[in-house]
Structure formats: C-alpha cells, structure tokens
Amino acid sequence: MFYQNYNPTGNVLLSTFLAAVPILVLLYFIAIHPSRDATGKRHLGIAAPYAAFAGVIAAFLISCVAFHMPVVSAISAFALGTLSGFLGIIWIVVGAILAVGANAALAYFVFEVKWPVPSAVVVLGGWAAVSALTVATGLFSNRGICDHPPLAVLREET
C-alpha cells in the first residue's frame, strides 16, 4: 500500500510546484509549444492528445521520482483515472441522449407537437452549462477539505 506524502520536499511551495508540473506541461504543449503542420506553416500548440500524453509522462516522472510512488502504483492510478474519466464521459453522453429523447417524447406524445431536432449550439450550450454547474458544485462542496489531514476528514464522516 502506497501512502502519499503531500510534502515530499519539506517545502510547501516546492511540493506544490512539483505537483503542478504535469498541468504546466500540458498547458505548455497545448498553447505555447511551436510546431509545423503538413504544409510547413508554423503554429503554436500541438494536438490535445499529444499534449495529454506529454502531461501523463510528466505525471509519471514526478510521482515516481519526487513523490517516491512505486511504478506499479503509478500505472494502476493511471489506469483507474483513465477508466473513471471514460465512465464520466459515457454518462454525460447517455444523460444527454436520454434528456433529448425524453424532451422529444414529451413534445410528441403529451403536447402533440412535432419536435424539431435542436441545433448544435443549443446542445453544446446545455452541455457547457451542466458541466460548469457540476464543476462549481464539486469545488464548493469540497471547500476546507484540504485544510485537514485525510484521516481526520474520514473520521469525521463516520
């Protein structure tokens, strides 16, 4: 069992910076890294999947070297995080399909109105609003949890 040390360097600012390196690598490759397309035209940033891969490599290096995480645990954490991410995306898509289908069925069977298919702007706007609400709920419900050690938080919950 790997027990995470939140401050492996003994300096809170340095440990925080080390923990932020994978995100900084991801943002650098998405927005700043110079690249050329097939025609030779220069652009800033690379494709998101390649940038995400660079962030994953940075996360592996930081977690294994700086935070002394065993490689097997790092691979296991990556697999679990990937599967959890895909599960969330799948549920978002299924929820959107069910919501649009229920809306169409309600319009057709209850109100006897021919329901037009919504435009992509409406669907994407709704998705963005629901995603923003989900993120805001998560952020506001977790306030103060970082101020306490993990075991103290778990003991309060039981």
Residue pairs with C-beta under 8 A, 6 or more apart in sequence:
2 69
2 70
2 73
4 67
4 69
5 67
5 68
6 15
7 15
8 15
8 18
8 66
8 67
8 68
9 15
9 18
9 66
18 62
18 66
18 67
19 62
21 58
21 62
22 55
22 56
22 58
22 59
22 62
23 55
25 54
25 55
25 58
26 51
26 52
26 54
26 55
26 58
29 45
29 46
29 50
29 51
29 54
29 55
30 45
30 46
30 48
30 51
31 44
31 45
32 44
32 45
33 44
33 45
33 46
33 51
34 42
34 43
34 44
35 42
35 43
35 44
35 45
35 46
36 42
36 43
37 43
45 51
56 78
59 78
60 74
60 78
63 69
63 74
63 77
64 70
64 71
64 74
69 77
92 127
92 130
92 131
96 123
96 126
96 127
100 118
100 123
103 115
104 115
107 113
107 114
107 115
108 114
108 115
145 153
